[in-house]
Amino acid sequence: YVFHFQVITGGHYDVDCRLEDPDGTVLYKEMKKQYDSFTFTASRNGTYKFCFSNEFSTFTHKTVYFDFQVGEDPPLFPSENRVTALTQMESACVSIHEALKSVIDYQTHFRLREAQGRSRAEDLNTRVAFWSVGEAIILLVVSI
């Protein structure tokens, strides 16, 4: 299993994270991390819980992206465990499949970066708008 998270917006871009197995045993616990990845092997069946905490920064709302990958991808060809080698078409399909998985990872990365940039731009736009209103009020007061 692979557990991955990243803070997209809010504060100093850090959260506390905890991952527990079905018995309540803490498998992973980190404080004030912006992003991290944790790989583990499940020891038993059941519900694994993960929790993000923002206790140290209660006034700042945060957006967190997380991805929990369970198990391996199923084989591209069900008869892949055969003794004979793959045909040229099958090996081309496997390489294209691997390349597309890489593209999906890159797209996810760039979507997260775009969301961070959009959040910063909206915050900057709000600050500029308030500054402009403040300047307009000061000009009005000075002119009166």
C-alpha positions as CSV (number, residue, x, y, z in Angstrom):
1,Y,0.0,0.0,0.0
2,V,1.1,3.5,-0.7
3,F,-0.2,6.6,1.2
4,H,0.6,10.0,-0.2
5,F,-0.5,13.5,0.8
6,Q,0.2,17.1,0.0
7,V,-1.1,20.3,1.4
8,I,-2.4,22.5,-1.5
9,T,-3.6,25.7,0.2
10,G,-3.6,27.3,3.6
11,G,-1.2,28.7,6.2
12,H,2.4,27.5,6.0
13,Y,1.2,24.4,4.0
14,D,1.7,22.0,6.8
15,V,-0.5,19.5,8.7
16,D,-0.2,16.7,11.2
17,C,-0.9,13.2,9.7
18,R,-1.6,9.9,11.4
19,L,-2.3,6.4,9.8
20,E,-3.7,3.6,11.9
21,D,-4.3,-0.1,11.2
22,P,-7.7,-1.9,12.1
23,D,-6.4,-2.6,15.7
24,G,-5.7,1.1,16.3
25,T,-1.9,0.7,16.1
26,V,-0.3,3.8,14.7
27,L,1.7,2.9,11.6
28,Y,2.7,6.5,10.6
29,K,2.7,9.7,12.5
30,E,4.3,13.0,11.3
31,M,3.9,16.5,12.6
32,K,3.8,19.7,10.4
33,K,4.6,18.1,7.1
34,Q,3.8,19.8,3.7
35,Y,3.9,16.5,1.8
36,D,5.0,13.0,2.3
37,S,4.6,9.4,1.1
38,F,4.5,6.3,3.2
39,T,4.7,2.7,1.8
40,F,3.6,-0.2,4.0
41,T,2.4,-3.8,3.8
42,A,-0.9,-4.5,5.4
43,S,-0.6,-7.0,8.2
44,R,-4.3,-7.8,8.4
45,N,-7.7,-7.2,6.7
46,G,-9.9,-4.3,7.9
47,T,-10.3,-0.6,7.8
48,Y,-7.2,1.5,7.9
49,K,-7.8,5.1,9.1
50,F,-5.8,8.2,8.3
51,C,-6.4,11.6,10.0
52,F,-5.1,15.0,9.2
53,S,-5.0,17.5,12.0
54,N,-4.7,21.3,11.9
55,E,-4.7,21.9,15.7
56,F,-1.7,24.2,15.7
57,S,-3.3,26.5,13.1
58,T,-7.0,26.6,13.9
59,F,-7.7,29.9,12.1
60,T,-6.3,28.8,8.7
61,H,-8.3,26.5,6.5
62,K,-6.3,24.0,4.5
63,T,-6.9,21.9,1.5
64,V,-5.1,18.6,1.4
65,Y,-4.7,16.2,-1.5
66,F,-4.3,12.5,-0.6
67,D,-3.9,9.3,-2.6
68,F,-4.2,5.9,-1.1
69,Q,-3.1,3.1,-3.6
70,V,-4.0,-0.4,-2.6
71,G,-2.3,-3.4,-4.2
72,E,-0.8,-3.8,-7.6
73,D,-2.4,-3.1,-10.9
74,P,-4.0,-6.1,-12.5
75,P,-2.0,-7.6,-15.3
76,L,-2.6,-6.0,-18.7
77,F,-3.0,-9.4,-20.3
78,P,-4.7,-12.1,-18.2
79,S,-2.5,-14.7,-19.9
80,E,0.7,-12.8,-19.0
81,N,2.0,-15.6,-16.8
82,R,2.5,-17.9,-19.7
83,V,5.9,-19.4,-20.6
84,T,6.2,-17.9,-24.1
85,A,7.5,-14.3,-24.7
86,L,5.1,-11.5,-25.5
87,T,4.4,-10.6,-29.1
88,Q,5.6,-7.3,-30.4
89,M,2.1,-5.9,-30.2
90,E,1.7,-7.0,-26.6
91,S,5.1,-5.6,-25.6
92,A,4.2,-2.3,-27.3
93,C,0.9,-2.2,-25.3
94,V,2.7,-2.8,-22.1
95,S,5.2,0.0,-22.7
96,I,2.3,2.4,-23.7
97,H,0.4,1.4,-20.6
98,E,3.5,2.2,-18.4
99,A,4.0,5.5,-20.2
100,L,0.3,6.4,-19.7
101,K,0.6,5.7,-15.9
102,S,3.6,8.1,-15.9
103,V,1.5,10.7,-17.7
104,I,-1.2,10.4,-15.1
105,D,1.3,11.0,-12.3
106,Y,2.6,14.1,-14.1
107,Q,-0.9,15.4,-14.7
108,T,-1.7,14.9,-11.0
109,H,1.4,16.8,-10.0
110,F,0.7,19.7,-12.4
111,R,-3.0,19.9,-11.3
112,L,-1.8,20.2,-7.7
113,R,0.7,23.0,-8.7
114,E,-2.1,24.7,-10.6
115,A,-4.4,24.6,-7.6
116,Q,-1.7,26.1,-5.4
117,G,-1.0,28.9,-8.0
118,R,-4.7,29.6,-8.4
119,S,-5.1,29.9,-4.6
120,R,-2.2,32.3,-4.3
121,A,-3.5,34.4,-7.2
122,E,-7.0,34.6,-5.7
123,D,-5.4,35.7,-2.3
124,L,-3.3,38.3,-4.1
125,N,-6.4,39.6,-6.0
126,T,-8.3,39.9,-2.7
127,R,-5.5,41.9,-1.1
128,V,-5.2,44.2,-4.1
129,A,-8.9,44.8,-4.1
130,F,-8.9,45.7,-0.3
131,W,-5.8,48.0,-0.9
132,S,-7.6,49.7,-3.8
133,V,-10.7,50.3,-1.7
134,G,-8.5,51.7,1.2
135,E,-6.7,54.0,-1.2
136,A,-10.1,55.2,-2.6
137,I,-11.3,56.0,0.9
138,I,-8.1,57.8,1.8
139,L,-8.4,59.9,-1.4
140,L,-12.0,60.7,-0.7
141,V,-11.2,61.8,2.9
142,V,-8.2,63.9,1.8
143,S,-10.3,65.6,-1.0
144,I,-13.1,66.4,1.5
